[in-house]
Amino acid sequence: PPYGGVYAEVIPHLTVAHDVDEAAFFAVEREVTPHLPVRAWLKEAWLYSYDGERWRPRAVLPCG
């Protein structure tokens, strides 16, 4: 289970705007919202973390 089963419910998400001004945030929201929810079958998901300089892959999570 994700996170070693620590959490009863895990809600997948995708960040599409981070550390942007309000105008950019609302522009992204207008573009993305009509395409939600995203539905897909996944073989695996990649977990990335930000080290303060860049995003780096941390783990590959197999999906059932």
PDBQT receptor file of N, H, CA, C and O in Angstrom, charges set to zero:
ATOM      1  N   PRO A   1       0.835  -1.217   0.000  1.00  0.00    +0.000 N 
ATOM      2  CA  PRO A   1       0.000   0.000   0.000  1.00  0.00    +0.000 C 
ATOM      3  C   PRO A   1       0.866   1.262   0.000  1.00  0.00    +0.000 C 
ATOM      4  O   PRO A   1       1.962   1.268   0.560  1.00  0.00    +0.000 OA
ATOM      5  N   PRO A   2       0.363   2.340  -0.638  1.00  0.00    +0.000 N 
ATOM      6  CA  PRO A   2       1.123   3.601  -0.625  1.00  0.00    +0.000 C 
ATOM      7  C   PRO A   2       1.417   4.057   0.807  1.00  0.00    +0.000 C 
ATOM      8  O   PRO A   2       0.609   3.842   1.711  1.00  0.00    +0.000 OA
ATOM      9  N   TYR A   3       2.538   4.667   0.998  1.00  0.00    +0.000 N 
ATOM     10  H   TYR A   3       3.194   4.842   0.264  1.00  0.00    +0.000 HD
ATOM     11  CA  TYR A   3       2.967   5.212   2.294  1.00  0.00    +0.000 C 
ATOM     12  C   TYR A   3       3.018   4.131   3.372  1.00  0.00    +0.000 C 
ATOM     13  O   TYR A   3       2.875   4.422   4.560  1.00  0.00    +0.000 OA
ATOM     14  N   GLY A   4       3.225   2.873   2.946  1.00  0.00    +0.000 N 
ATOM     15  H   GLY A   4       3.341   2.637   1.981  1.00  0.00    +0.000 HD
ATOM     16  CA  GLY A   4       3.325   1.779   3.901  1.00  0.00    +0.000 C 
ATOM     17  C   GLY A   4       2.041   1.508   4.661  1.00  0.00    +0.000 C 
ATOM     18  O   GLY A   4       2.070   0.883   5.721  1.00  0.00    +0.000 OA
ATOM     19  N   GLY A   5       0.908   1.971   4.130  1.00  0.00    +0.000 N 
ATOM     20  H   GLY A   5       0.885   2.478   3.269  1.00  0.00    +0.000 HD
ATOM     21  CA  GLY A   5      -0.376   1.733   4.788  1.00  0.00    +0.000 C 
ATOM     22  C   GLY A   5      -0.667   2.672   5.941  1.00  0.00    +0.000 C 
ATOM     23  O   GLY A   5      -1.626   2.455   6.683  1.00  0.00    +0.000 OA
ATOM     24  N   VAL A   6       0.137   3.711   6.109  1.00  0.00    +0.000 N 
ATOM     25  H   VAL A   6       0.916   3.888   5.506  1.00  0.00    +0.000 HD
ATOM     26  CA  VAL A   6      -0.039   4.652   7.218  1.00  0.00    +0.000 C 
ATOM     27  C   VAL A   6      -1.374   5.389   7.126  1.00  0.00    +0.000 C 
ATOM     28  O   VAL A   6      -2.008   5.661   8.145  1.00  0.00    +0.000 OA
ATOM     29  N   TYR A   7      -1.799   5.711   5.899  1.00  0.00    +0.000 N 
ATOM     30  H   TYR A   7      -1.284   5.489   5.071  1.00  0.00    +0.000 HD
ATOM     31  CA  TYR A   7      -3.032   6.468   5.706  1.00  0.00    +0.000 C 
ATOM     32  C   TYR A   7      -4.139   5.556   5.192  1.00  0.00    +0.000 C 
ATOM     33  O   TYR A   7      -3.908   4.747   4.293  1.00  0.00    +0.000 OA
ATOM     34  N   ALA A   8      -5.331   5.679   5.751  1.00  0.00    +0.000 N 
ATOM     35  H   ALA A   8      -5.518   6.337   6.481  1.00  0.00    +0.000 HD
ATOM     36  CA  ALA A   8      -6.465   4.852   5.333  1.00  0.00    +0.000 C 
ATOM     37  C   ALA A   8      -6.902   5.180   3.909  1.00  0.00    +0.000 C 
ATOM     38  O   ALA A   8      -7.297   4.287   3.159  1.00  0.00    +0.000 OA
ATOM     39  N   GLU A   9      -6.835   6.451   3.533  1.00  0.00    +0.000 N 
ATOM     40  H   GLU A   9      -6.514   7.177   4.142  1.00  0.00    +0.000 HD
ATOM     41  CA  GLU A   9      -7.262   6.867   2.194  1.00  0.00    +0.000 C 
ATOM     42  C   GLU A   9      -6.171   7.716   1.556  1.00  0.00    +0.000 C 
ATOM     43  O   GLU A   9      -5.716   8.699   2.141  1.00  0.00    +0.000 OA
ATOM     44  N   VAL A  10      -5.759   7.334   0.361  1.00  0.00    +0.000 N 
ATOM     45  H   VAL A  10      -6.129   6.536  -0.114  1.00  0.00    +0.000 HD
ATOM     46  CA  VAL A  10      -4.765   8.098  -0.387  1.00  0.00    +0.000 C 
ATOM     47  C   VAL A  10      -5.444   8.626  -1.639  1.00  0.00    +0.000 C 
ATOM     48  O   VAL A  10      -5.977   7.852  -2.435  1.00  0.00    +0.000 OA
ATOM     49  N   ILE A  11      -5.427   9.935  -1.814  1.00  0.00    +0.000 N 
ATOM     50  H   ILE A  11      -4.994  10.563  -1.168  1.00  0.00    +0.000 HD
ATOM     51  CA  ILE A  11      -6.063  10.566  -2.971  1.00  0.00    +0.000 C 
ATOM     52  C   ILE A  11      -4.971  11.006  -3.936  1.00  0.00    +0.000 C 
ATOM     53  O   ILE A  11      -4.228  11.943  -3.648  1.00  0.00    +0.000 OA
ATOM     54  N   PRO A  12      -4.869  10.328  -5.094  1.00  0.00    +0.000 N 
ATOM     55  CA  PRO A  12      -3.855  10.735  -6.074  1.00  0.00    +0.000 C 
ATOM     56  C   PRO A  12      -4.087  12.176  -6.529  1.00  0.00    +0.000 C 
ATOM     57  O   PRO A  12      -5.229  12.627  -6.616  1.00  0.00    +0.000 OA
ATOM     58  N   HIS A  13      -3.029  12.878  -6.812  1.00  0.00    +0.000 N 
ATOM     59  H   HIS A  13      -2.101  12.512  -6.741  1.00  0.00    +0.000 HD
ATOM     60  CA  HIS A  13      -3.157  14.250  -7.294  1.00  0.00    +0.000 C 
ATOM     61  C   HIS A  13      -1.996  14.593  -8.215  1.00  0.00    +0.000 C 
ATOM     62  O   HIS A  13      -0.991  13.884  -8.267  1.00  0.00    +0.000 OA
ATOM     63  N   LEU A  14      -2.152  15.670  -8.921  1.00  0.00    +0.000 N 
ATOM     64  H   LEU A  14      -2.969  16.246  -8.878  1.00  0.00    +0.000 HD
ATOM     65  CA  LEU A  14      -1.118  16.186  -9.799  1.00  0.00    +0.000 C 
ATOM     66  C   LEU A  14      -1.047  17.686  -9.589  1.00  0.00    +0.000 C 
ATOM     67  O   LEU A  14      -2.057  18.377  -9.725  1.00  0.00    +0.000 OA
ATOM     68  N   THR A  15       0.115  18.197  -9.264  1.00  0.00    +0.000 N 
ATOM     69  H   THR A  15       0.936  17.636  -9.154  1.00  0.00    +0.000 HD
ATOM     70  CA  THR A  15       0.306  19.631  -9.091  1.00  0.00    +0.000 C 
ATOM     71  C   THR A  15       0.533  20.259 -10.458  1.00  0.00    +0.000 C 
ATOM     72  O   THR A  15       1.430  19.841 -11.190  1.00  0.00    +0.000 OA
ATOM     73  N   VAL A  16      -0.265  21.254 -10.807  1.00  0.00    +0.000 N 
ATOM     74  H   VAL A  16      -0.994  21.594 -10.213  1.00  0.00    +0.000 HD
ATOM     75  CA  VAL A  16      -0.126  21.918 -12.106  1.00  0.00    +0.000 C 
ATOM     76  C   VAL A  16       0.264  23.385 -11.975  1.00  0.00    +0.000 C 
ATOM     77  O   VAL A  16       0.568  24.025 -12.981  1.00  0.00    +0.000 OA
ATOM     78  N   ALA A  17       0.265  23.929 -10.769  1.00  0.00    +0.000 N 
ATOM     79  H   ALA A  17       0.018  23.408  -9.952  1.00  0.00    +0.000 HD
ATOM     80  CA  ALA A  17       0.707  25.299 -10.534  1.00  0.00    +0.000 C 
ATOM     81  C   ALA A  17       1.305  25.366  -9.138  1.00  0.00    +0.000 C 
ATOM     82  O   ALA A  17       0.665  24.993  -8.155  1.00  0.00    +0.000 OA
ATOM     83  N   HIS A  18       2.524  25.839  -9.066  1.00  0.00    +0.000 N 
ATOM     84  H   HIS A  18       3.044  26.141  -9.865  1.00  0.00    +0.000 HD
ATOM     85  CA  HIS A  18       3.199  25.914  -7.769  1.00  0.00    +0.000 C 
ATOM     86  C   HIS A  18       4.039  27.178  -7.726  1.00  0.00    +0.000 C 
ATOM     87  O   HIS A  18       4.821  27.450  -8.637  1.00  0.00    +0.000 OA
ATOM     88  N   ASP A  19       3.871  27.939  -6.668  1.00  0.00    +0.000 N 
ATOM     89  H   ASP A  19       3.236  27.718  -5.928  1.00  0.00    +0.000 HD
ATOM     90  CA  ASP A  19       4.674  29.143  -6.465  1.00  0.00    +0.000 C 
ATOM     91  C   ASP A  19       4.543  30.124  -7.642  1.00  0.00    +0.000 C 
ATOM     92  O   ASP A  19       5.535  30.636  -8.162  1.00  0.00    +0.000 OA
ATOM     93  N   VAL A  20       3.289  30.365  -8.042  1.00  0.00    +0.000 N 
ATOM     94  H   VAL A  20       2.484  29.949  -7.619  1.00  0.00    +0.000 HD
ATOM     95  CA  VAL A  20       3.021  31.329  -9.115  1.00  0.00    +0.000 C 
ATOM     96  C   VAL A  20       2.139  32.441  -8.561  1.00  0.00    +0.000 C 
ATOM     97  O   VAL A  20       1.524  32.285  -7.507  1.00  0.00    +0.000 OA
ATOM     98  N   ASP A  21       2.081  33.552  -9.267  1.00  0.00    +0.000 N 
ATOM     99  H   ASP A  21       2.582  33.679 -10.123  1.00  0.00    +0.000 HD
ATOM    100  CA  ASP A  21       1.225  34.638  -8.801  1.00  0.00    +0.000 C 
ATOM    101  C   ASP A  21      -0.247  34.287  -9.041  1.00  0.00    +0.000 C 
ATOM    102  O   ASP A  21      -0.560  33.333  -9.752  1.00  0.00    +0.000 OA
ATOM    103  N   GLU A  22      -1.120  35.051  -8.453  1.00  0.00    +0.000 N 
ATOM    104  H   GLU A  22      -0.866  35.827  -7.875  1.00  0.00    +0.000 HD
ATOM    105  CA  GLU A  22      -2.555  34.767  -8.508  1.00  0.00    +0.000 C 
ATOM    106  C   GLU A  22      -3.092  34.739  -9.939  1.00  0.00    +0.000 C 
ATOM    107  O   GLU A  22      -3.911  33.881 -10.269  1.00  0.00    +0.000 OA
ATOM    108  N   ALA A  23      -2.652  35.649 -10.781  1.00  0.00    +0.000 N 
ATOM    109  H   ALA A  23      -1.987  36.346 -10.514  1.00  0.00    +0.000 HD
ATOM    110  CA  ALA A  23      -3.127  35.684 -12.171  1.00  0.00    +0.000 C 
ATOM    111  C   ALA A  23      -2.758  34.399 -12.898  1.00  0.00    +0.000 C 
ATOM    112  O   ALA A  23      -3.583  33.836 -13.618  1.00  0.00    +0.000 OA
ATOM    113  N   ALA A  24      -1.535  33.934 -12.718  1.00  0.00    +0.000 N 
ATOM    114  H   ALA A  24      -0.865  34.391 -12.133  1.00  0.00    +0.000 HD
ATOM    115  CA  ALA A  24      -1.104  32.686 -13.360  1.00  0.00    +0.000 C 
ATOM    116  C   ALA A  24      -1.888  31.508 -12.813  1.00  0.00    +0.000 C 
ATOM    117  O   ALA A  24      -2.275  30.617 -13.570  1.00  0.00    +0.000 OA
ATOM    118  N   PHE A  25      -2.128  31.489 -11.504  1.00  0.00    +0.000 N 
ATOM    119  H   PHE A  25      -1.813  32.212 -10.890  1.00  0.00    +0.000 HD
ATOM    120  CA  PHE A  25      -2.896  30.407 -10.900  1.00  0.00    +0.000 C 
ATOM    121  C   PHE A  25      -4.286  30.317 -11.525  1.00  0.00    +0.000 C 
ATOM    122  O   PHE A  25      -4.719  29.231 -11.910  1.00  0.00    +0.000 OA
ATOM    123  N   PHE A  26      -4.984  31.439 -11.628  1.00  0.00    +0.000 N 
ATOM    124  H   PHE A  26      -4.632  32.321 -11.315  1.00  0.00    +0.000 HD
ATOM    125  CA  PHE A  26      -6.335  31.417 -12.193  1.00  0.00    +0.000 C 
ATOM    126  C   PHE A  26      -6.326  31.102 -13.687  1.00  0.00    +0.000 C 
ATOM    127  O   PHE A  26      -7.276  30.501 -14.189  1.00  0.00    +0.000 OA
ATOM    128  N   ALA A  27      -5.289  31.489 -14.397  1.00  0.00    +0.000 N 
ATOM    129  H   ALA A  27      -4.517  31.978 -13.989  1.00  0.00    +0.000 HD
ATOM    130  CA  ALA A  27      -5.175  31.129 -15.812  1.00  0.00    +0.000 C 
ATOM    131  C   ALA A  27      -5.030  29.615 -15.962  1.00  0.00    +0.000 C 
ATOM    132  O   ALA A  27      -5.672  29.010 -16.821  1.00  0.00    +0.000 OA
ATOM    133  N   VAL A  28      -4.199  29.012 -15.140  1.00  0.00    +0.000 N 
ATOM    134  H   VAL A  28      -3.678  29.504 -14.442  1.00  0.00    +0.000 HD
ATOM    135  CA  VAL A  28      -4.040  27.553 -15.171  1.00  0.00    +0.000 C 
ATOM    136  C   VAL A  28      -5.358  26.879 -14.798  1.00  0.00    +0.000 C 
ATOM    137  O   VAL A  28      -5.770  25.915 -15.442  1.00  0.00    +0.000 OA
ATOM    138  N   GLU A  29      -6.009  27.381 -13.769  1.00  0.00    +0.000 N 
ATOM    139  H   GLU A  29      -5.674  28.164 -13.246  1.00  0.00    +0.000 HD
ATOM    140  CA  GLU A  29      -7.291  26.814 -13.343  1.00  0.00    +0.000 C 
ATOM    141  C   GLU A  29      -8.314  26.827 -14.484  1.00  0.00    +0.000 C 
ATOM    142  O   GLU A  29      -9.018  25.840 -14.698  1.00  0.00    +0.000 OA
ATOM    143  N   ARG A  30      -8.396  27.936 -15.212  1.00  0.00    +0.000 N 
ATOM    144  H   ARG A  30      -7.824  28.738 -15.039  1.00  0.00    +0.000 HD
ATOM    145  CA  ARG A  30      -9.344  28.030 -16.343  1.00  0.00    +0.000 C 
ATOM    146  C   ARG A  30      -9.018  27.016 -17.442  1.00  0.00    +0.000 C 
ATOM    147  O   ARG A  30      -9.927  26.453 -18.053  1.00  0.00    +0.000 OA
ATOM    148  N   GLU A  31      -7.748  26.785 -17.691  1.00  0.00    +0.000 N 
ATOM    149  H   GLU A  31      -7.011  27.242 -17.194  1.00  0.00    +0.000 HD
ATOM    150  CA  GLU A  31      -7.335  25.844 -18.740  1.00  0.00    +0.000 C 
ATOM    151  C   GLU A  31      -7.564  24.389 -18.339  1.00  0.00    +0.000 C 
ATOM    152  O   GLU A  31      -7.983  23.574 -19.161  1.00  0.00    +0.000 OA
ATOM    153  N   VAL A  32      -7.294  24.067 -17.094  1.00  0.00    +0.000 N 
ATOM    154  H   VAL A  32      -6.954  24.729 -16.425  1.00  0.00    +0.000 HD
ATOM    155  CA  VAL A  32      -7.319  22.675 -16.647  1.00  0.00    +0.000 C 
ATOM    156  C   VAL A  32      -8.722  22.189 -16.280  1.00  0.00    +0.000 C 
ATOM    157  O   VAL A  32      -9.081  21.056 -16.601  1.00  0.00    +0.000 OA
ATOM    158  N   THR A  33      -9.509  23.014 -15.621  1.00  0.00    +0.000 N 
ATOM    159  H   THR A  33      -9.217  23.934 -15.359  1.00  0.00    +0.000 HD
ATOM    160  CA  THR A  33     -10.803  22.601 -15.086  1.00  0.00    +0.000 C 
ATOM    161  C   THR A  33     -11.715  21.904 -16.093  1.00  0.00    +0.000 C 
ATOM    162  O   THR A  33     -12.329  20.901 -15.729  1.00  0.00    +0.000 OA
ATOM    163  N   PRO A  34     -11.843  22.371 -17.337  1.00  0.00    +0.000 N 
ATOM    164  CA  PRO A  34     -12.741  21.671 -18.270  1.00  0.00    +0.000 C 
ATOM    165  C   PRO A  34     -12.310  20.238 -18.594  1.00  0.00    +0.000 C 
ATOM    166  O   PRO A  34     -13.103  19.466 -19.135  1.00  0.00    +0.000 OA
ATOM    167  N   HIS A  35     -11.080  19.877 -18.274  1.00  0.00    +0.000 N 
ATOM    168  H   HIS A  35     -10.436  20.503 -17.834  1.00  0.00    +0.000 HD
ATOM    169  CA  HIS A  35     -10.566  18.549 -18.600  1.00  0.00    +0.000 C 
ATOM    170  C   HIS A  35     -10.587  17.591 -17.410  1.00  0.00    +0.000 C 
ATOM    171  O   HIS A  35     -10.046  16.488 -17.484  1.00  0.00    +0.000 OA
ATOM    172  N   LEU A  36     -11.207  18.012 -16.329  1.00  0.00    +0.000 N 
ATOM    173  H   LEU A  36     -11.647  18.908 -16.269  1.00  0.00    +0.000 HD
ATOM    174  CA  LEU A  36     -11.255  17.191 -15.117  1.00  0.00    +0.000 C 
ATOM    175  C   LEU A  36     -12.595  16.471 -14.990  1.00  0.00    +0.000 C 
ATOM    176  O   LEU A  36     -13.600  16.976 -15.489  1.00  0.00    +0.000 OA
ATOM    177  N   PRO A  37     -12.643  15.319 -14.344  1.00  0.00    +0.000 N 
ATOM    178  CA  PRO A  37     -11.513  14.591 -13.789  1.00  0.00    +0.000 C 
ATOM    179  C   PRO A  37     -10.750  13.846 -14.872  1.00  0.00    +0.000 C 
ATOM    180  O   PRO A  37     -11.303  13.507 -15.918  1.00  0.00    +0.000 OA
ATOM    181  N   VAL A  38      -9.493  13.599 -14.612  1.00  0.00    +0.000 N 
ATOM    182  H   VAL A  38      -9.043  13.874 -13.763  1.00  0.00    +0.000 HD
ATOM    183  CA  VAL A  38      -8.661  12.797 -15.513  1.00  0.00    +0.000 C 
ATOM    184  C   VAL A  38      -8.858  11.334 -15.116  1.00  0.00    +0.000 C 
ATOM    185  O   VAL A  38      -8.747  10.973 -13.944  1.00  0.00    +0.000 OA
ATOM    186  N   ARG A  39      -9.147  10.512 -16.101  1.00  0.00    +0.000 N 
ATOM    187  H   ARG A  39      -9.236  10.804 -17.053  1.00  0.00    +0.000 HD
ATOM    188  CA  ARG A  39      -9.300   9.077 -15.839  1.00  0.00    +0.000 C 
ATOM    189  C   ARG A  39      -8.306   8.325 -16.704  1.00  0.00    +0.000 C 
ATOM    190  O   ARG A  39      -8.195   8.578 -17.904  1.00  0.00    +0.000 OA
ATOM    191  N   ALA A  40      -7.582   7.397 -16.089  1.00  0.00    +0.000 N 
ATOM    192  H   ALA A  40      -7.672   7.191 -15.115  1.00  0.00    +0.000 HD
ATOM    193  CA  ALA A  40      -6.573   6.642 -16.822  1.00  0.00    +0.000 C 
ATOM    194  C   ALA A  40      -6.272   5.345 -16.081  1.00  0.00    +0.000 C 
ATOM    195  O   ALA A  40      -6.496   5.235 -14.875  1.00  0.00    +0.000 OA
ATOM    196  N   TRP A  41      -5.767   4.379 -16.813  1.00  0.00    +0.000 N 
ATOM    197  H   TRP A  41      -5.585   4.469 -17.792  1.00  0.00    +0.000 HD
ATOM    198  CA  TRP A  41      -5.259   3.144 -16.228  1.00  0.00    +0.000 C 
ATOM    199  C   TRP A  41      -3.749   3.280 -16.137  1.00  0.00    +0.000 C 
ATOM    200  O   TRP A  41      -3.090   3.610 -17.124  1.00  0.00    +0.000 OA
ATOM    201  N   LEU A  42      -3.207   3.031 -14.972  1.00  0.00    +0.000 N 
ATOM    202  H   LEU A  42      -3.742   2.764 -14.171  1.00  0.00    +0.000 HD
ATOM    203  CA  LEU A  42      -1.778   3.193 -14.776  1.00  0.00    +0.000 C 
ATOM    204  C   LEU A  42      -1.106   1.850 -14.529  1.00  0.00    +0.000 C 
ATOM    205  O   LEU A  42      -1.624   1.006 -13.799  1.00  0.00    +0.000 OA
ATOM    206  N   LYS A  43       0.039   1.668 -15.140  1.00  0.00    +0.000 N 
ATOM    207  H   LYS A  43       0.460   2.354 -15.733  1.00  0.00    +0.000 HD
ATOM    208  CA  LYS A  43       0.879   0.518 -14.854  1.00  0.00    +0.000 C 
ATOM    209  C   LYS A  43       1.773   0.828 -13.650  1.00  0.00    +0.000 C 
ATOM    210  O   LYS A  43       2.039  -0.035 -12.813  1.00  0.00    +0.000 OA
ATOM    211  N   GLU A  44       2.231   2.086 -13.586  1.00  0.00    +0.000 N 
ATOM    212  H   GLU A  44       2.015   2.787 -14.266  1.00  0.00    +0.000 HD
ATOM    213  CA  GLU A  44       3.074   2.530 -12.484  1.00  0.00    +0.000 C 
ATOM    214  C   GLU A  44       2.969   4.044 -12.346  1.00  0.00    +0.000 C 
ATOM    215  O   GLU A  44       2.568   4.741 -13.278  1.00  0.00    +0.000 OA
ATOM    216  N   ALA A  45       3.330   4.531 -11.186  1.00  0.00    +0.000 N 
ATOM    217  H   ALA A  45       3.656   3.964 -10.429  1.00  0.00    +0.000 HD
ATOM    218  CA  ALA A  45       3.380   5.971 -10.933  1.00  0.00    +0.000 C 
ATOM    219  C   ALA A  45       4.764   6.299 -10.386  1.00  0.00    +0.000 C 
ATOM    220  O   ALA A  45       5.327   5.529  -9.608  1.00  0.00    +0.000 OA
ATOM    221  N   TRP A  46       5.305   7.429 -10.788  1.00  0.00    +0.000 N 
ATOM    222  H   TRP A  46       4.848   8.055 -11.420  1.00  0.00    +0.000 HD
ATOM    223  CA  TRP A  46       6.620   7.858 -10.325  1.00  0.00    +0.000 C 
ATOM    224  C   TRP A  46       6.451   8.938  -9.259  1.00  0.00    +0.000 C 
ATOM    225  O   TRP A  46       5.691   9.888  -9.444  1.00  0.00    +0.000 OA
ATOM    226  N   LEU A  47       7.147   8.789  -8.171  1.00  0.00    +0.000 N 
ATOM    227  H   LEU A  47       7.764   8.017  -8.021  1.00  0.00    +0.000 HD
ATOM    228  CA  LEU A  47       7.127   9.763  -7.087  1.00  0.00    +0.000 C 
ATOM    229  C   LEU A  47       8.384  10.617  -7.183  1.00  0.00    +0.000 C 
ATOM    230  O   LEU A  47       9.499  10.095  -7.198  1.00  0.00    +0.000 OA
ATOM    231  N   TYR A  48       8.197  11.924  -7.246  1.00  0.00    +0.000 N 
ATOM    232  H   TYR A  48       7.291  12.348  -7.234  1.00  0.00    +0.000 HD
ATOM    233  CA  TYR A  48       9.316  12.870  -7.300  1.00  0.00    +0.000 C 
ATOM    234  C   TYR A  48       9.301  13.719  -6.037  1.00  0.00    +0.000 C 
ATOM    235  O   TYR A  48       8.242  13.968  -5.461  1.00  0.00    +0.000 OA
ATOM    236  N   SER A  49      10.470  14.160  -5.614  1.00  0.00    +0.000 N 
ATOM    237  H   SER A  49      11.330  13.958  -6.082  1.00  0.00    +0.000 HD
ATOM    238  CA  SER A  49      10.549  15.101  -4.500  1.00  0.00    +0.000 C 
ATOM    239  C   SER A  49      11.474  16.252  -4.895  1.00  0.00    +0.000 C 
ATOM    240  O   SER A  49      12.387  16.092  -5.705  1.00  0.00    +0.000 OA
ATOM    241  N   TYR A  50      11.216  17.393  -4.309  1.00  0.00    +0.000 N 
ATOM    242  H   TYR A  50      10.475  17.524  -3.651  1.00  0.00    +0.000 HD
ATOM    243  CA  TYR A  50      11.984  18.607  -4.595  1.00  0.00    +0.000 C 
ATOM    244  C   TYR A  50      13.050  18.766  -3.531  1.00  0.00    +0.000 C 
ATOM    245  O   TYR A  50      12.736  18.792  -2.341  1.00  0.00    +0.000 OA
ATOM    246  N   ASP A  51      14.286  18.872  -3.931  1.00  0.00    +0.000 N 
ATOM    247  H   ASP A  51      14.541  18.851  -4.897  1.00  0.00    +0.000 HD
ATOM    248  CA  ASP A  51      15.388  18.962  -2.970  1.00  0.00    +0.000 C 
ATOM    249  C   ASP A  51      15.834  20.407  -2.707  1.00  0.00    +0.000 C 
ATOM    250  O   ASP A  51      16.888  20.645  -2.118  1.00  0.00    +0.000 OA
ATOM    251  N   GLY A  52      15.016  21.359  -3.153  1.00  0.00    +0.000 N 
ATOM    252  H   GLY A  52      14.160  21.165  -3.632  1.00  0.00    +0.000 HD
ATOM    253  CA  GLY A  52      15.366  22.766  -2.988  1.00  0.00    +0.000 C 
ATOM    254  C   GLY A  52      16.016  23.351  -4.219  1.00  0.00    +0.000 C 
ATOM    255  O   GLY A  52      16.129  24.569  -4.353  1.00  0.00    +0.000 OA
ATOM    256  N   GLU A  53      16.445  22.481  -5.118  1.00  0.00    +0.000 N 
ATOM    257  H   GLU A  53      16.353  21.491  -5.009  1.00  0.00    +0.000 HD
ATOM    258  CA  GLU A  53      17.083  22.913  -6.350  1.00  0.00    +0.000 C 
ATOM    259  C   GLU A  53      16.373  22.362  -7.582  1.00  0.00    +0.000 C 
ATOM    260  O   GLU A  53      16.155  23.080  -8.558  1.00  0.00    +0.000 OA
ATOM    261  N   ARG A  54      16.018  21.093  -7.526  1.00  0.00    +0.000 N 
ATOM    262  H   ARG A  54      16.195  20.510  -6.733  1.00  0.00    +0.000 HD
ATOM    263  CA  ARG A  54      15.338  20.477  -8.652  1.00  0.00    +0.000 C 
ATOM    264  C   ARG A  54      14.503  19.287  -8.191  1.00  0.00    +0.000 C 
ATOM    265  O   ARG A  54      14.675  18.781  -7.082  1.00  0.00    +0.000 OA
ATOM    266  N   TRP A  55      13.592  18.850  -9.067  1.00  0.00    +0.000 N 
ATOM    267  H   TRP A  55      13.453  19.261  -9.968  1.00  0.00    +0.000 HD
ATOM    268  CA  TRP A  55      12.767  17.681  -8.794  1.00  0.00    +0.000 C 
ATOM    269  C   TRP A  55      13.546  16.438  -9.173  1.00  0.00    +0.000 C 
ATOM    270  O   TRP A  55      14.143  16.375 -10.247  1.00  0.00    +0.000 OA
ATOM    271  N   ARG A  56      13.542  15.442  -8.286  1.00  0.00    +0.000 N 
ATOM    272  H   ARG A  56      13.057  15.493  -7.413  1.00  0.00    +0.000 HD
ATOM    273  CA  ARG A  56      14.283  14.202  -8.536  1.00  0.00    +0.000 C 
ATOM    274  C   ARG A  56      13.369  12.997  -8.302  1.00  0.00    +0.000 C 
ATOM    275  O   ARG A  56      12.551  13.001  -7.382  1.00  0.00    +0.000 OA
ATOM    276  N   PRO A  57      13.513  11.969  -9.138  1.00  0.00    +0.000 N 
ATOM    277  CA  PRO A  57      12.702  10.763  -8.913  1.00  0.00    +0.000 C 
ATOM    278  C   PRO A  57      13.111  10.074  -7.621  1.00  0.00    +0.000 C 
ATOM    279  O   PRO A  57      14.300   9.934  -7.332  1.00  0.00    +0.000 OA
ATOM    280  N   ARG A  58      12.125   9.647  -6.847  1.00  0.00    +0.000 N 
ATOM    281  H   ARG A  58      11.160   9.761  -7.082  1.00  0.00    +0.000 HD
ATOM    282  CA  ARG A  58      12.393   8.991  -5.564  1.00  0.00    +0.000 C 
ATOM    283  C   ARG A  58      11.991   7.521  -5.577  1.00  0.00    +0.000 C 
ATOM    284  O   ARG A  58      12.663   6.680  -4.979  1.00  0.00    +0.000 OA
ATOM    285  N   ALA A  59      10.871   7.213  -6.274  1.00  0.00    +0.000 N 
ATOM    286  H   ALA A  59      10.325   7.896  -6.759  1.00  0.00    +0.000 HD
ATOM    287  CA  ALA A  59      10.387   5.832  -6.267  1.00  0.00    +0.000 C 
ATOM    288  C   ALA A  59       9.464   5.608  -7.434  1.00  0.00    +0.000 C 
ATOM    289  O   ALA A  59       8.835   6.539  -7.937  1.00  0.00    +0.000 OA
ATOM    290  N   VAL A  60       9.387   4.363  -7.862  1.00  0.00    +0.000 N 
ATOM    291  H   VAL A  60       9.898   3.607  -7.454  1.00  0.00    +0.000 HD
ATOM    292  CA  VAL A  60       8.409   3.942  -8.859  1.00  0.00    +0.000 C 
ATOM    293  C   VAL A  60       7.404   3.072  -8.112  1.00  0.00    +0.000 C 
ATOM    294  O   VAL A  60       7.775   2.085  -7.477  1.00  0.00    +0.000 OA
ATOM    295  N   LEU A  61       6.134   3.447  -8.195  1.00  0.00    +0.000 N 
ATOM    296  H   LEU A  61       5.833   4.248  -8.711  1.00  0.00    +0.000 HD
ATOM    297  CA  LEU A  61       5.094   2.747  -7.458  1.00  0.00    +0.000 C 
ATOM    298  C   LEU A  61       4.275   1.905  -8.426  1.00  0.00    +0.000 C 
ATOM    299  O   LEU A  61       3.592   2.461  -9.286  1.00  0.00    +0.000 OA
ATOM    300  N   PRO A  62       4.323   0.578  -8.312  1.00  0.00    +0.000 N 
ATOM    301  CA  PRO A  62       3.526  -0.256  -9.201  1.00  0.00    +0.000 C 
ATOM    302  C   PRO A  62       2.040  -0.113  -8.898  1.00  0.00    +0.000 C 
ATOM    303  O   PRO A  62       1.647   0.024  -7.740  1.00  0.00    +0.000 OA
ATOM    304  N   CYS A  63       1.236  -0.145  -9.916  1.00  0.00    +0.000 N 
ATOM    305  H   CYS A  63       1.556  -0.257 -10.858  1.00  0.00    +0.000 HD
ATOM    306  CA  CYS A  63      -0.210  -0.056  -9.756  1.00  0.00    +0.000 C 
ATOM    307  C   CYS A  63      -0.830  -1.404 -10.123  1.00  0.00    +0.000 C 
ATOM    308  O   CYS A  63      -0.391  -2.061 -11.068  1.00  0.00    +0.000 OA
ATOM    309  N   GLY A  64      -1.842  -1.805  -9.376  1.00  0.00    +0.000 N 
ATOM    310  H   GLY A  64      -2.198  -1.272  -8.609  1.00  0.00    +0.000 HD
ATOM    311  CA  GLY A  64      -2.509  -3.088  -9.631  1.00  0.00    +0.000 C 
ATOM    312  C   GLY A  64      -3.481  -2.940 -10.709  1.00  0.00    +0.000 C 
ATOM    313  O   GLY A  64      -4.149  -3.907 -11.075  1.00  0.00    +0.000 OA
TER     314      GLY A  64
